Amino acid sequence: MNRMIKALAVMVMLAALCPSPSSSQWALDTVVATGTTTTGIAITSDGKTLVATNNTNPGSVVIISTADYSVHTIDVSAIENYPNGVAITPDNSTALVNTTHKTIYINIAGRSATGSFTAPCAGTTLYGIAVEPNGQTAVLPDLSSDCTQQGVRFIDATGGNSGSTFDQVNSSGVLYGIALTPDGSSALVSTFTSDSAKKVNIATSAVQNIAGLTGSYGLAILHSGKEALIFDGDSLDRVSLVSNSVTKKISPLTYNTSFQNIAITSDDKYAFVVGAFEKLIISLANDSVVQTFTAGGANVATAPDGSHFYVTDSYNGTVRVYGKQTTNRVNEGQAPTAVFSLGQNYPNPFNPATNIRYTIARRSNVTLKIYDVLGREAETLVSAVQSPGSYTVTFNAARYASGVYFYRLQAGSFVETKRLLVIK
């Protein structure tokens, strides 16, 4: 009975990881192993680079190329651990990463930490962060318990000045997430559980409540600058930033999705909404849910054109990449298919071996590698130019300990990662 339960668990896990493209507009393209407890994520304006954070001790930041999903890890533990929120300057040169008490400056091209800002109050807790359109100033919610106040803090986004200014924001909640209007005139700040979101006029420091909310968690501002999306408990609310009030509750969610994140495409057509137990794709043209994934996540970023969205999975230490499915992609057969095969040793497929099957439609250089849960390469199974056809590669797990592994198949520009579970 235990063997049957294990086998069923493997099948359920793979089904949840890989929703069927035939019934989806977006489907899982690949899973990128990034480390432990991956939480924050941001994408450069050109869509070429992702910056994610591993909220651990020792803390680290990962730079991910969206071209081949290669990962470069930056150890920031010498500055501070538990990195969380992240934002990128408009020129794509610098990522600003919040830890508990500090903001760390990351040189994206140089893949290195170049300095940090330390919050003035010892009791400060820092979560979200955003960069103004001028690229010179970063804005972050500052929960300064030792200073008996909280508000938004303004710092130099380039790291050249260690000073800061502070606008107090009175709230019975905990200032958490932040988003800026495209013109940089206002900041929208979430307050976690017991209070409405706050709209802060950056020029005058005036603070206004968003009417119609009983709490506020993840939020995002549409690129038009006139509206926002805000989580309020189990609902996703559409908010007018002209009247500062809720205009529509888009969807009641299946599970409480507090403090999760939202990403909106640059044309304001779609929102990718991440909750603790599910992901929703929202059409903003008619305020409807067009797709649901039962697996949740921590944070989300989207390519500007919505072709991909990227979700951090803090439990597994990965970034899941979802690609938009097009007619051309299916009909032209440009993408190889990787088929997971249990083989004859079912129901304990990875002791000692299993088969990985894939098909390529065009002559291509194919690489197939095995990685451990920390993203370290364990073995290369294939590295060769192959002609169109179907292939089977045997993965022998005899020398591997029980646990979770990943295999990454790349053929030309197509990349797919799937999970392997070794049970001994």
Protein Blocks (a to p, Z undefined) as FASTA:
>chain_A
ZZmmmmmmmmmmmmmmmccfklcfbdcfbdcdfbehifbdcddfklpaccdddddddddd
ddddfklopacdddfklmoghifbdcddfklmaccdddfkbccdddfklopafbdcddfb
fkbccfbdcddfklpaccdddddfknopacdddddfklpacbdcddddddfbdcfbdcdd
fklpaccddehjmpccddddfklopacddehiabdcdddddfklpaccddehjaccdddf
klopafbdfbacfbdcehiacdddfklmaccdddfkbccdddfklopafbdcfbdcfbdc
ddfklpaccdddfknopacddddddfklmmnomaccddddebjmbcbfkbcbdcdddddf
bdcddddddddfkopafbdfbdcdddeddddddddfklpccddddddddehjbccddddd
ddZZ
